[in-house]
Amino acid sequence: MQLAALLEQADEKRATHCYQEAEKIYLELLTCSEGELSEEQENILKYKEQAALALLDLFVDQKQAEKIVELTRKLRPFFGQVAKAKTAKLIRVVLDRVAFIPNTEQIQIDLCLETIEWCRQEKRTFLRQRVQAKLAALYFQTQRYLESLAVLTELLKEVKKLDDKSLLLEIQLLECRVQLALRNIPKARGALTSARTTANAIYVPPGLQGEVDLLAGIVSAEEHDYKTAYSYFYESFEGFSNLGDERAISSFKYMLLCKIMTKQAEDVTSLISTKFALRYSGKAVDAMLAISRAHQNRSLAQFQQALKEYPEELTYDVVIHSHLSELYDTLLQQNILRIVEPFSRVEITHIAELIGLSLETVENKISQMILDGQLKGTLDQGANCLITFTQDYFPKTYYHSLQTMREMSRVVDILFENASLLS
């Protein structure tokens, strides 16, 4: 049996859209035993590898993810015949190609779990660790953050003992992303610091260095250090831009965000107009420009209009959304304080009309501001009015409560002293 002829025949069937016949020939080529073949061992393995990759592409084109899983199982005897490095490469190709099929996240996770178990049985540590990293990334993509963190924690302990800095860096960056998603900023900062230490010890490709800088900017922004965040975003923007990487758009968008958050909204227009940034003009940049104008005009209506007009660029971007929520809240407070400042008594409906928001939203915000001490006043629910105080005002019960607490504290101190004398 000539494998070259079989492979050529299968390729012809695939080219003429006879997919079932092509699949049958590819599988026949993969499952035939060496006793049936006249080729040398090296040629047999080469043709089988080509058949496996061709069949994989066929299943991807047909969006048949389940058949890819079955193919992986059928290839395991073949994996035992080739070098471990070749096996690792093929399995990584399989995992990457399945991702091209939409809505297959759970299938990818199951395939990773199955592959990890096979690696344990075959004692293929190098491959297992990389598949575990892939599994953690899939858990992260599907918002199963705690499961992702559990895999990463176990993997970190193991990889730190080895001299595989590139894998360690990949794990630490993913851990940083997971901690950011969990809103655990101190641990995200810790993971980022570890990643940067690892990156300093090895050669880091420009694309990966851009990712390190991007994460550093995100963490700094979460810590409200927007000036430092801007410098990191600029570094990542330059790196991605030189590579033609589409992530440059995100970096540029975050640069504009930092300018808005530091009340330098006027710089947004000048940044957008630079020759370097003109090629990234589009909805993402238009969205940030709309937010910048709303902030400059202190207009909540314009702010909300921008959120409605650019949901994908603003609301669905987790980094942007968290900071815009804070910005919106600050803008709302400033508008309320500006409106009520000249009055000692003002109708809530009047405030809502001027701001352009619903009565319920404004009333809830005023209640929160009073509780937080940002607004001195009280709500008259019967008259639907806000009564503001020109000086600090506290009811008599407040002073009585303070006096009671002082007396209780004094009694507890005396009891403690007496108990100490008895012992």
N, C-alpha and C positions, 0 to 999 in steps of 0.2 A: 504494500500500500504506500503510495507517495503522498506525503503530507502537503507538499507544496501545491500539488494538483487539487487536493481537497480544499485547501485554503483559498485558492484562486476561484474554485467553483462556488464556494460559499460567498465570497466577495461579490461575484457576479450576480448571484441570486439576491443579495442585499441591495445591490445597485438598481436592480429591476423591480424592487419592492416586493419580492417574493420572500417575505420575512420568515414565515414558518419553515419553509424549505432551507433557508439560510441558517436558521437556528438549529435545525436538525443536523445539518452537516457540521457546524461548529462543535456541537455537543459530541458528535461521533468522533471528531478529530481529538477532542479533549479526553475522551474516555477510552480510546483505543490503547491496548497494551503494547509494550515494547516488542513482544514476540511477533506481533503482526507487522512490524515495520522493518524496512530495510535501511533506514537512515541511521547515522551515527547519533549517539546519545545527545551531543551538543545541539545538533540540528532539530532533534525531536523536541527538546525543551524550548528551543527558539520558536518553532512553529506553534506549539501549544500555547505559549505566552501570547503570540500574535492572535491566535484564535480566541483566547480568553478576553483580550482587550477589545477585539472586534465584536464579540458577543455582548460584552458589557455596554459598548456604545449602542448596539442594536436595542438592548433593553431600555437604555436611557431615552433613546429616540421614541420608543413606543410607550414610555412612562410606565414600565412594568417593574416597579420596585421589588415586589415579592419574588420575581424571578431572579433578580440580582442577589437576593439573600440565598436562594437555592443554589445559584451559581457559585457563591462563595463556599458553600458546604461541599459542592462537588469538586472544587479546586483544592481541597485540603490534601488529598493524596499527592497532587502535583506540587504543592508547597513543600512537601517532605523531600522532593527530589532536587529542588533548586536551592541556591545559596540563601542564607537567612536575610541578607540585605535585599536580595531580589524579592523575597516573600514580603518583607516589610514595605517595599515600594509598591508592589501590586495591591496589597491590602489597603494602603493609604489611597491609592488611585480609586479603588472600589468605593471607599467611604466618601471620597470627594465627589465622585460621579453621581452617587445616589442623591446627593444634596441638590443636584440640578433638577430633580423631579419635585414639583411643588407638593406641599402638605405631606411630606414623608418624614417629619421629625421623629415621630414615635418609632417608625421602622428603622431609622438610623440609630436611635438609642438602643433598640433591641439587637440590632446587628453588632453594635459596639460591645454590648454586654456578652453576647455569644462569642465574639472574637476574643474578648478578654479571658473568658473561661478556657477557650482553646489554647490561648497563649500560656496560661498557667499550667495546663496539662503538658504542653510541649516544652515548658521551661524557656519560653522566649521573652525574657524580661524586657529587653530593649523595645520590642514591638508593643508589648503590653502597656508599658508606660505611656507611649505615644497615643495608643488607642484610648487609654484612660483620660489623657488630656483632651482628646477629641470628645469623649463622653461628657466631661465637665463643661466643655464649650456648648454642647448640645443642650444640656440641662439649663445653662445660662440663657441660651436663645429662647427656650420654651418657658422662661421665667420660673424655673424650679431651682431657685437660688440656694436653698439650704442643701439640697441634694448635690448641687454643683460644688458647694463649699466643702461638703463631706468628702467628696472624691479628691478635691484639691488638697485638703489637709493631709489625707493619707499619702497622697502622691508626693507632697512636699517633703515629708519626713524621709521618704525613700530616696528621692532624687538629690537631696542635699548631701547625702553620703557619697554620691557619685561625682564624677568630674564632667557632667553633662550640662555645661552652663547655658547652652542654647535652649534646651528643654526647660531648665530651671527658670530662665527669663520668661519664656512663654507662659509657664504656670503662674509666676508671680504677677504678670500683667493681667491674666485672667482673674486671679484672686482680687486684684485691685478693682476690676470692673464689677465683680460680684459684690464686694463690700460697698461700692458706690450705690449699686442697685438696692442694697439692704439699708442704705442711708447710715452706714457705720463709717463715718468719715475718718476717725482716728485710725481704725484698722486699714482703711483704704490707703491712708498716708503711709502706714507702716509697710504695707505690701509694695507700694510704689518706691519707697526708699530702698527696700531690698532689691527691687528690680533694677533700679538705677545703679546700685552697687555691683550687681551681676553684670550689667551692660558695660560698666567701666573696665571689666576684666577680660572682655572678649571683643571681637569685631562684630559690630551690629550693622546689618544692612540699612541703607537710608530709609526704606519703608518702615522697618521695625523701629528705628530711632524716631521717626515721625510719630509713631503710635505712642512711644514712651513720652515724648514731649506733649502730645495731645492729652494723655491721661494726667500728666503733671499739671497742665492747665486746668483741667476739669476739677481736680482735687483742690487746687489753689482757689478756684472760683467758689467751690463749696465752702471754703474757709473764709470767704469774703475778701480774699486778697486779690482783687481784680487786676491790679497793676502787674503783679507777678504772673498771674494767669495770662494776661495779654502777651507778655514776652514769650511764654511757652507756646501759646497758640500761634504766635508769629513764626517761631522756629519750626513748628510742625507744618504750618502753611507753606513755608519756603521749601521744606523737604518734600512734601507731597506734590507741590506744584512742579518742582524740577523733574519729578518722576512721571508727571501726568496722571497722578493718582486722584480719583474722584473725591477722596477724603479731604482734599484741599478745600472743597466747598464748605464742609463742616467746620474746619479750622478757621476759615475766614468769617463764617457766620458767628462763631464764638468770639472772635476778635471784636466784631461789631457789638456783640452783647456786652463785653467788658467796658467798651466806651459808653454805652448807655447806662450801665450800672454805676459807673463813676461820674455820672452827670456831665459827660462830655459828648452829648448827643450831636452837637454841631460838627464833631470830628467824623461822624459816620458818613456824611455826604462827601467830605474830602477824601476819605479812604476809598469809597466806592468809585470815585472819579480817577483814581490812579491808574496808570497804564497797565501795571502789573495785575490789577484786580478786575479790569474791564472784561477779560475773557471768562470770568466767573459770574457775570451778570445773569440774572434769572430769578425765579420765584423765591429762592432762598434769600437772596440779597434784597429783593423787593419787600419781603416780609419784615426783615430787620429795619429797613428804611421806614416802613409804615409804623413800626413800634417806636422808632426814634422820633418821628414827627408827633406821635401821640404823646410821648413823654415831654417833648419840648412845649407842646401846647397844653399840657396837663389835662388832656381830654380823655375821660374814661370811655366816652362814646367811640372815639377813634381807636382807642385801645381794643375795645371789644370787637369793633368792625374788623380790625387787623387779624384778631384771633379767628373770626368766622371765615375770613377770606383766605387765610393761609393755615388751615388746620394741620396739614402734613408737616409744614416747615416749623411751626411753633408749638402746637399742642402735642403732637406725637413725638417730638424730639424731647426726650426726658431731661436732658441737660438744660435746654432752653426753657422748657415749661416750668421747672422748679424755680428758676430765677425770675421768670416773668410773673409767676404767681406772687412772689415777694414784691416785685416792682408794682404790680397792680394794687396790692394791699397798701403799700406806701402811698401810692397816688390817690387812692380812695380816702385814706386818712387825711392827707393834705387838703383835699377838696372839701371834706366835711369841716375841718378846723377853719379853713378860710371862709366858709359860708357862715358858720355860727359865731365867729369871733366878734362881730359888732353887736350881737344880740344877747339879752339875758333870757329871752324866751322865744322859741322859734318852732313853727309847726314842722313835723317830720315830713309831711307831704310836700311842703315847700322845698325842703332839702333834696328830696327824691326827684322832684321836677327839675331843679337846677342841675343836678348831677346827671340825670337821665337814666336812673336805675329804679328798680321796683321798690315799693314802700317796705316790703319785708326785708329785702337785702340791706337797705339803709338802716332800718331799725335794729337789725341784728348786729350790724357793724358798730353802731353807736353804743349799743349795750356792751359789746366787747371792749370798746375803747374806754368806757366808764369803769368797767371791772379792772382793766389793765392800768388805770390811772393816767391814761393819755388824754382824757377829757374829764374835766371837773364839772359834774352836773348830775341830773337825775331825769328819768323819763316819767312824764305824767301820762299814764296809759289812758286815763279817762278823757283827757283833752287832746290826746295824741300829739303832745308837745315835748320838746326838750327844754329843760330849765337848766341854764348854766350858772355856775358860781364864779364871782369875780375874785374870790379868795378861797383859801382852803376851808372847806366846810365839812364838819363831821357831826353826826347826830350824837345826842347825849349818851346813848347806849355804847358808842365807841369808847368814850372816856371811861365809863363805868366798867366796861370789859377790861380795859387796860389796868385799871386799879385792882380789879379782882385777880388778874393774872399776877400782878406784883405781890399781892398778899399771899397768894398760893405759893409763889416762888419762895417768899420769906419763910413760910411754914415748913416747906419741904427742906430748906436749908437747915432750919433749927432741928427738925427730926433727924436729919443726917448726922448733925453734930452730936446729938444725944445718943444715937445708935453707936457712933464711934467711941464715945466714952464708956458705954456698957461693954463693948467688946475688948 
